[in-house]
C-alpha cells in the first residue's frame, strides 16, 4: 500500500500536468505558429512528466522521482522569465500555481514515509 505522501504527490503533480495541458489547449493557435514545434515540445514534455510521475508514484522508481526533481529545478529559471514586465498576469499566475503544485508535490517525496517506501520498492528490484 502506498503511503499518503506518495498519494498526495501523485495527485498534486498530476494536477500540475493537467493545468499544463489546459494551457496548451488555450494557447493552441499561438503554439502552432510558425511550425508547431513549441506545441509538440509542450505536449511531449507533459507526456514525459506523466510517464515519470507514474513510474515514481506507482512503481516506486526513485530514479524517476529524481528526474522529476531535476526537471523542476532546470525549468525554474525559464519559468522565472514569465514573471517579468511585459507578460500577461494570468500566464504568470498560472505558471506560479503550477510551480507551487510541483514544488509541494516533490517536497512530499522527502518525507520519511516516502523515502522508506522508495527504499523498500527499490530494494526489491
Biotite code that builds the C-alpha atoms (Angstrom):
import biotite.structure as struc

atoms = struc.array([
    struc.Atom([0.000, 0.000, 0.000], chain_id="A", res_id=1, res_name="UNK", atom_name="CA", element="C"),
    struc.Atom([1.320, 3.410, -0.933], chain_id="A", res_id=2, res_name="UNK", atom_name="CA", element="C"),
    struc.Atom([1.792, 5.958, 1.842], chain_id="A", res_id=3, res_name="UNK", atom_name="CA", element="C"),
    struc.Atom([-0.365, 9.088, 1.999], chain_id="A", res_id=4, res_name="UNK", atom_name="CA", element="C"),
    struc.Atom([2.548, 11.303, 0.994], chain_id="A", res_id=5, res_name="UNK", atom_name="CA", element="C"),
    struc.Atom([3.008, 9.329, -2.247], chain_id="A", res_id=6, res_name="UNK", atom_name="CA", element="C"),
    struc.Atom([-0.713, 9.560, -2.994], chain_id="A", res_id=7, res_name="UNK", atom_name="CA", element="C"),
    struc.Atom([-0.662, 13.317, -2.377], chain_id="A", res_id=8, res_name="UNK", atom_name="CA", element="C"),
    struc.Atom([2.474, 13.669, -4.525], chain_id="A", res_id=9, res_name="UNK", atom_name="CA", element="C"),
    struc.Atom([0.765, 11.851, -7.377], chain_id="A", res_id=10, res_name="UNK", atom_name="CA", element="C"),
    struc.Atom([-2.399, 13.953, -7.190], chain_id="A", res_id=11, res_name="UNK", atom_name="CA", element="C"),
    struc.Atom([-0.645, 17.310, -6.922], chain_id="A", res_id=12, res_name="UNK", atom_name="CA", element="C"),
    struc.Atom([1.807, 16.600, -9.703], chain_id="A", res_id=13, res_name="UNK", atom_name="CA", element="C"),
    struc.Atom([-0.952, 15.223, -11.920], chain_id="A", res_id=14, res_name="UNK", atom_name="CA", element="C"),
    struc.Atom([-2.938, 18.416, -11.341], chain_id="A", res_id=15, res_name="UNK", atom_name="CA", element="C"),
    struc.Atom([0.081, 20.457, -12.472], chain_id="A", res_id=16, res_name="UNK", atom_name="CA", element="C"),
    struc.Atom([0.305, 18.341, -15.650], chain_id="A", res_id=17, res_name="UNK", atom_name="CA", element="C"),
    struc.Atom([-3.417, 18.778, -16.326], chain_id="A", res_id=18, res_name="UNK", atom_name="CA", element="C"),
    struc.Atom([-3.059, 22.543, -15.924], chain_id="A", res_id=19, res_name="UNK", atom_name="CA", element="C"),
    struc.Atom([-0.228, 22.489, -18.459], chain_id="A", res_id=20, res_name="UNK", atom_name="CA", element="C"),
    struc.Atom([-2.390, 20.587, -20.927], chain_id="A", res_id=21, res_name="UNK", atom_name="CA", element="C"),
    struc.Atom([-5.228, 23.085, -20.377], chain_id="A", res_id=22, res_name="UNK", atom_name="CA", element="C"),
    struc.Atom([-2.780, 25.909, -21.082], chain_id="A", res_id=23, res_name="UNK", atom_name="CA", element="C"),
    struc.Atom([-1.710, 24.171, -24.289], chain_id="A", res_id=24, res_name="UNK", atom_name="CA", element="C"),
    struc.Atom([-5.345, 23.890, -25.330], chain_id="A", res_id=25, res_name="UNK", atom_name="CA", element="C"),
    struc.Atom([-5.996, 27.541, -24.575], chain_id="A", res_id=26, res_name="UNK", atom_name="CA", element="C"),
    struc.Atom([-2.887, 28.663, -26.476], chain_id="A", res_id=27, res_name="UNK", atom_name="CA", element="C"),
    struc.Atom([-3.275, 26.239, -29.382], chain_id="A", res_id=28, res_name="UNK", atom_name="CA", element="C"),
    struc.Atom([-3.402, 28.844, -32.201], chain_id="A", res_id=29, res_name="UNK", atom_name="CA", element="C"),
    struc.Atom([-0.331, 30.703, -30.931], chain_id="A", res_id=30, res_name="UNK", atom_name="CA", element="C"),
    struc.Atom([1.603, 27.476, -30.391], chain_id="A", res_id=31, res_name="UNK", atom_name="CA", element="C"),
    struc.Atom([1.003, 26.391, -33.976], chain_id="A", res_id=32, res_name="UNK", atom_name="CA", element="C"),
    struc.Atom([2.942, 29.401, -35.302], chain_id="A", res_id=33, res_name="UNK", atom_name="CA", element="C"),
    struc.Atom([5.200, 29.123, -37.243], chain_id="A", res_id=34, res_name="UNK", atom_name="CA", element="C"),
    struc.Atom([5.876, 25.377, -37.279], chain_id="A", res_id=35, res_name="UNK", atom_name="CA", element="C"),
    struc.Atom([4.114, 23.880, -34.290], chain_id="A", res_id=36, res_name="UNK", atom_name="CA", element="C"),
    struc.Atom([7.426, 22.833, -32.726], chain_id="A", res_id=37, res_name="UNK", atom_name="CA", element="C"),
    struc.Atom([6.595, 24.623, -29.462], chain_id="A", res_id=38, res_name="UNK", atom_name="CA", element="C"),
    struc.Atom([3.250, 22.823, -29.320], chain_id="A", res_id=39, res_name="UNK", atom_name="CA", element="C"),
    struc.Atom([4.904, 19.472, -29.904], chain_id="A", res_id=40, res_name="UNK", atom_name="CA", element="C"),
    struc.Atom([7.526, 20.218, -27.262], chain_id="A", res_id=41, res_name="UNK", atom_name="CA", element="C"),
    struc.Atom([4.937, 21.127, -24.645], chain_id="A", res_id=42, res_name="UNK", atom_name="CA", element="C"),
    struc.Atom([2.825, 18.052, -25.349], chain_id="A", res_id=43, res_name="UNK", atom_name="CA", element="C"),
    struc.Atom([5.878, 15.769, -25.283], chain_id="A", res_id=44, res_name="UNK", atom_name="CA", element="C"),
    struc.Atom([7.051, 17.433, -22.073], chain_id="A", res_id=45, res_name="UNK", atom_name="CA", element="C"),
    struc.Atom([3.689, 16.757, -20.418], chain_id="A", res_id=46, res_name="UNK", atom_name="CA", element="C"),
    struc.Atom([3.824, 13.159, -21.647], chain_id="A", res_id=47, res_name="UNK", atom_name="CA", element="C"),
    struc.Atom([7.322, 12.598, -20.267], chain_id="A", res_id=48, res_name="UNK", atom_name="CA", element="C"),
    struc.Atom([6.291, 14.173, -16.960], chain_id="A", res_id=49, res_name="UNK", atom_name="CA", element="C"),
    struc.Atom([3.266, 11.876, -16.774], chain_id="A", res_id=50, res_name="UNK", atom_name="CA", element="C"),
    struc.Atom([5.397, 8.816, -17.507], chain_id="A", res_id=51, res_name="UNK", atom_name="CA", element="C"),
    struc.Atom([7.945, 9.770, -14.843], chain_id="A", res_id=52, res_name="UNK", atom_name="CA", element="C"),
    struc.Atom([5.144, 10.535, -12.384], chain_id="A", res_id=53, res_name="UNK", atom_name="CA", element="C"),
    struc.Atom([3.601, 7.103, -12.855], chain_id="A", res_id=54, res_name="UNK", atom_name="CA", element="C"),
    struc.Atom([6.957, 5.348, -12.626], chain_id="A", res_id=55, res_name="UNK", atom_name="CA", element="C"),
    struc.Atom([7.710, 7.162, -9.380], chain_id="A", res_id=56, res_name="UNK", atom_name="CA", element="C"),
    struc.Atom([4.293, 7.018, -7.712], chain_id="A", res_id=57, res_name="UNK", atom_name="CA", element="C"),
    struc.Atom([3.039, 3.630, -8.902], chain_id="A", res_id=58, res_name="UNK", atom_name="CA", element="C"),
    struc.Atom([6.198, 1.606, -9.452], chain_id="A", res_id=59, res_name="UNK", atom_name="CA", element="C"),
    struc.Atom([8.339, 3.250, -6.780], chain_id="A", res_id=60, res_name="UNK", atom_name="CA", element="C"),
    struc.Atom([11.194, 4.078, -9.113], chain_id="A", res_id=61, res_name="UNK", atom_name="CA", element="C"),
    struc.Atom([13.388, 6.530, -7.214], chain_id="A", res_id=62, res_name="UNK", atom_name="CA", element="C"),
    struc.Atom([15.307, 7.487, -10.362], chain_id="A", res_id=63, res_name="UNK", atom_name="CA", element="C"),
    struc.Atom([12.050, 8.736, -11.920], chain_id="A", res_id=64, res_name="UNK", atom_name="CA", element="C"),
    struc.Atom([11.379, 10.909, -8.875], chain_id="A", res_id=65, res_name="UNK", atom_name="CA", element="C"),
    struc.Atom([14.926, 12.282, -9.074], chain_id="A", res_id=66, res_name="UNK", atom_name="CA", element="C"),
    struc.Atom([14.448, 13.053, -12.762], chain_id="A", res_id=67, res_name="UNK", atom_name="CA", element="C"),
    struc.Atom([11.205, 14.908, -11.997], chain_id="A", res_id=68, res_name="UNK", atom_name="CA", element="C"),
    struc.Atom([13.036, 16.930, -9.371], chain_id="A", res_id=69, res_name="UNK", atom_name="CA", element="C"),
    struc.Atom([15.856, 17.685, -11.788], chain_id="A", res_id=70, res_name="UNK", atom_name="CA", element="C"),
    struc.Atom([13.438, 18.784, -14.499], chain_id="A", res_id=71, res_name="UNK", atom_name="CA", element="C"),
    struc.Atom([11.664, 21.001, -11.978], chain_id="A", res_id=72, res_name="UNK", atom_name="CA", element="C"),
    struc.Atom([14.925, 22.686, -10.974], chain_id="A", res_id=73, res_name="UNK", atom_name="CA", element="C"),
    struc.Atom([16.002, 23.005, -14.608], chain_id="A", res_id=74, res_name="UNK", atom_name="CA", element="C"),
    struc.Atom([12.716, 24.711, -15.504], chain_id="A", res_id=75, res_name="UNK", atom_name="CA", element="C"),
    struc.Atom([12.734, 27.230, -12.655], chain_id="A", res_id=76, res_name="UNK", atom_name="CA", element="C"),
    struc.Atom([14.976, 29.807, -14.390], chain_id="A", res_id=77, res_name="UNK", atom_name="CA", element="C"),
    struc.Atom([12.925, 29.580, -17.580], chain_id="A", res_id=78, res_name="UNK", atom_name="CA", element="C"),
    struc.Atom([9.647, 29.969, -15.694], chain_id="A", res_id=79, res_name="UNK", atom_name="CA", element="C"),
    struc.Atom([11.056, 32.930, -13.771], chain_id="A", res_id=80, res_name="UNK", atom_name="CA", element="C"),
    struc.Atom([11.197, 34.841, -17.058], chain_id="A", res_id=81, res_name="UNK", atom_name="CA", element="C"),
    struc.Atom([7.390, 34.728, -17.222], chain_id="A", res_id=82, res_name="UNK", atom_name="CA", element="C"),
    struc.Atom([7.147, 36.886, -14.115], chain_id="A", res_id=83, res_name="UNK", atom_name="CA", element="C"),
    struc.Atom([8.898, 39.885, -15.724], chain_id="A", res_id=84, res_name="UNK", atom_name="CA", element="C"),
    struc.Atom([7.415, 43.007, -17.199], chain_id="A", res_id=85, res_name="UNK", atom_name="CA", element="C"),
    struc.Atom([5.516, 42.682, -20.453], chain_id="A", res_id=86, res_name="UNK", atom_name="CA", element="C"),
    struc.Atom([4.000, 39.284, -19.748], chain_id="A", res_id=87, res_name="UNK", atom_name="CA", element="C"),
    struc.Atom([0.353, 38.589, -19.134], chain_id="A", res_id=88, res_name="UNK", atom_name="CA", element="C"),
    struc.Atom([-0.518, 38.489, -15.414], chain_id="A", res_id=89, res_name="UNK", atom_name="CA", element="C"),
    struc.Atom([-2.758, 35.452, -15.921], chain_id="A", res_id=90, res_name="UNK", atom_name="CA", element="C"),
    struc.Atom([0.075, 33.492, -17.523], chain_id="A", res_id=91, res_name="UNK", atom_name="CA", element="C"),
    struc.Atom([2.364, 34.389, -14.636], chain_id="A", res_id=92, res_name="UNK", atom_name="CA", element="C"),
    struc.Atom([-0.277, 33.424, -12.069], chain_id="A", res_id=93, res_name="UNK", atom_name="CA", element="C"),
    struc.Atom([-0.998, 30.053, -13.694], chain_id="A", res_id=94, res_name="UNK", atom_name="CA", element="C"),
    struc.Atom([2.715, 29.321, -14.071], chain_id="A", res_id=95, res_name="UNK", atom_name="CA", element="C"),
    struc.Atom([3.256, 30.251, -10.427], chain_id="A", res_id=96, res_name="UNK", atom_name="CA", element="C"),
    struc.Atom([0.454, 27.910, -9.416], chain_id="A", res_id=97, res_name="UNK", atom_name="CA", element="C"),
    struc.Atom([1.952, 25.077, -11.440], chain_id="A", res_id=98, res_name="UNK", atom_name="CA", element="C"),
    struc.Atom([5.363, 25.646, -9.877], chain_id="A", res_id=99, res_name="UNK", atom_name="CA", element="C"),
    struc.Atom([3.835, 25.695, -6.399], chain_id="A", res_id=100, res_name="UNK", atom_name="CA", element="C"),
    struc.Atom([1.979, 22.424, -7.042], chain_id="A", res_id=101, res_name="UNK", atom_name="CA", element="C"),
    struc.Atom([5.102, 20.752, -8.395], chain_id="A", res_id=102, res_name="UNK", atom_name="CA", element="C"),
    struc.Atom([7.280, 22.069, -5.567], chain_id="A", res_id=103, res_name="UNK", atom_name="CA", element="C"),
    struc.Atom([4.910, 20.889, -2.848], chain_id="A", res_id=104, res_name="UNK", atom_name="CA", element="C"),
    struc.Atom([4.465, 17.525, -4.595], chain_id="A", res_id=105, res_name="UNK", atom_name="CA", element="C"),
    struc.Atom([8.209, 16.990, -4.836], chain_id="A", res_id=106, res_name="UNK", atom_name="CA", element="C"),
    struc.Atom([8.703, 18.093, -1.220], chain_id="A", res_id=107, res_name="UNK", atom_name="CA", element="C"),
    struc.Atom([6.322, 15.304, -0.163], chain_id="A", res_id=108, res_name="UNK", atom_name="CA", element="C"),
    struc.Atom([8.877, 12.837, -1.509], chain_id="A", res_id=109, res_name="UNK", atom_name="CA", element="C"),
    struc.Atom([11.297, 13.984, 1.179], chain_id="A", res_id=110, res_name="UNK", atom_name="CA", element="C"),
    struc.Atom([9.043, 12.800, 3.991], chain_id="A", res_id=111, res_name="UNK", atom_name="CA", element="C"),
    struc.Atom([10.279, 9.791, 5.927], chain_id="A", res_id=112, res_name="UNK", atom_name="CA", element="C"),
    struc.Atom([7.390, 7.549, 4.870], chain_id="A", res_id=113, res_name="UNK", atom_name="CA", element="C"),
    struc.Atom([8.078, 8.358, 1.204], chain_id="A", res_id=114, res_name="UNK", atom_name="CA", element="C"),
    struc.Atom([11.783, 7.678, 1.495], chain_id="A", res_id=115, res_name="UNK", atom_name="CA", element="C"),
    struc.Atom([11.137, 4.374, 3.256], chain_id="A", res_id=116, res_name="UNK", atom_name="CA", element="C"),
    struc.Atom([8.603, 3.374, 0.586], chain_id="A", res_id=117, res_name="UNK", atom_name="CA", element="C"),
    struc.Atom([11.048, 4.129, -2.224], chain_id="A", res_id=118, res_name="UNK", atom_name="CA", element="C"),
    struc.Atom([13.798, 2.253, -0.383], chain_id="A", res_id=119, res_name="UNK", atom_name="CA", element="C"),
    struc.Atom([11.614, -0.824, 0.045], chain_id="A", res_id=120, res_name="UNK", atom_name="CA", element="C"),
    struc.Atom([10.454, -0.720, -3.591], chain_id="A", res_id=121, res_name="UNK", atom_name="CA", element="C"),
    struc.Atom([13.951, -0.278, -4.972], chain_id="A", res_id=122, res_name="UNK", atom_name="CA", element="C"),
    struc.Atom([15.467, -2.946, -2.701], chain_id="A", res_id=123, res_name="UNK", atom_name="CA", element="C"),
    struc.Atom([13.106, -5.474, -4.256], chain_id="A", res_id=124, res_name="UNK", atom_name="CA", element="C"),
    struc.Atom([14.415, -4.755, -7.784], chain_id="A", res_id=125, res_name="UNK", atom_name="CA", element="C"),
])
